[in-house]
Amino acid sequence: MELSDALERGGIADITTVGRKSALPRRIEIYFHNLDGILYIGGRPGRKRDWLANLAASPEFTLHLKKGLTADIAASALVVTDPDERARILFRILTESWGSDPEKAREALPIWVEQSPLIRFTVAVPSAP
């Protein structure tokens, strides 16, 4: 499997961030999404996420692909804060990635926009030798 295929598919991966207080590496399993060639990480509403605070403080992280292709890729995050952009992206994640009914997704969207973690990220794709 090619790296571009793995990124296009999205799915489960790990990320390693730098702790904003400890400066120690923090690795967690997470789901990433590819929407029209743009990469995102989001999550369910309801609680604060250390990984989001870590990326807000230090946006560089490592994406660890582990399904179909194993690779560690340097990446950089940008926290998505604009409510309209958040609504657009989260609706697509809910309906396209997670298969939620569009009507139910629309009903739940205000809470998701207000409370869900959401970043857009880019990867440093290694050049061919």
C-alpha positions in Angstrom: 0.0 0.0 0.0 1.3 3.4 -0.9 1.5 6.3 1.6 -0.9 8.4 -0.5 -3.4 5.6 -0.5 -3.2 5.2 3.3 -3.7 9.0 3.8 -6.6 9.1 1.3 -8.4 6.3 3.1 -8.1 7.8 6.5 -8.9 5.6 9.5 -7.3 4.6 12.8 -3.8 5.8 13.6 -1.7 6.9 16.5 -0.4 10.4 17.1 2.4 11.5 19.3 2.2 15.1 20.6 4.4 17.0 23.0 2.9 17.6 26.4 2.2 21.3 26.8 3.2 21.2 30.5 5.6 18.2 30.7 7.2 18.5 27.3 7.2 14.7 27.2 5.9 12.7 24.2 2.3 11.6 24.5 0.9 8.9 22.2 -2.7 8.1 21.7 -4.9 6.2 19.2 -7.1 8.4 17.1 -9.2 8.4 14.0 -8.3 10.7 11.1 -10.4 11.8 8.1 -9.5 12.8 4.5 -12.1 15.1 3.0 -11.3 16.2 -0.5 -7.6 15.8 0.1 -7.6 17.7 3.4 -6.7 15.8 6.6 -8.6 16.2 9.8 -8.8 14.8 13.3 -12.0 15.3 15.3 -13.7 13.8 18.2 -17.0 13.5 20.1 -18.2 16.4 22.1 -18.2 16.5 25.8 -14.8 16.7 27.3 -11.5 18.5 26.9 -8.7 16.6 25.1 -5.1 16.8 26.2 -4.0 16.0 22.6 -5.9 19.1 21.4 -4.3 21.4 24.1 -0.9 19.9 23.2 -1.3 20.6 19.5 -2.6 24.2 20.2 0.6 24.8 22.2 3.0 22.9 19.9 1.4 22.1 16.5 4.1 19.6 15.3 3.3 15.9 15.9 3.9 12.5 14.5 1.2 10.5 12.7 1.8 6.8 13.1 0.0 4.8 10.4 -0.7 1.3 11.5 -3.5 -0.2 9.4 -2.4 -1.6 6.0 0.8 0.5 6.0 3.1 1.1 8.9 4.8 4.6 8.7 5.7 7.4 11.1 5.1 10.8 9.4 5.9 14.3 10.5 2.8 16.4 10.6 1.6 19.9 11.6 -1.8 20.8 13.1 -4.0 23.9 13.0 -6.9 24.0 15.4 -10.1 24.8 13.5 -12.0 27.5 15.4 -14.3 29.2 12.9 -17.9 28.0 13.7 -19.0 27.9 10.0 -16.0 25.9 9.0 -16.4 23.6 12.0 -20.0 23.0 11.1 -19.2 22.2 7.5 -16.3 19.8 8.4 -18.0 18.1 11.4 -21.2 17.5 9.3 -19.1 15.7 6.7 -17.3 13.7 9.3 -20.6 12.6 10.9 -22.3 11.7 7.7 -19.5 10.6 5.4 -16.9 9.0 7.7 -19.1 7.8 10.5 -22.3 7.1 8.5 -24.7 9.1 10.6 -28.2 9.9 9.3 -28.0 13.4 7.8 -31.1 14.6 9.7 -29.8 13.3 13.0 -26.4 14.8 12.2 -28.0 18.2 11.6 -29.9 18.0 14.9 -26.7 17.2 16.8 -24.5 19.6 14.9 -24.7 22.7 17.2 -23.3 20.6 20.2 -20.6 19.2 18.0 -19.6 22.6 16.7 -19.5 24.0 20.2 -17.7 21.1 22.0 -15.9 18.8 19.6 -12.1 18.9 19.1 -11.2 19.5 15.5 -7.9 20.1 13.8 -6.8 20.2 10.2 -3.3 18.9 9.5 -0.7 18.5 6.9 2.0 15.9 6.6 5.5 16.1 5.4 5.5 13.4 2.7 9.0 12.0 2.2 10.4 12.5 -1.3 11.3 9.5 -3.4 15.0 8.5 -3.3 
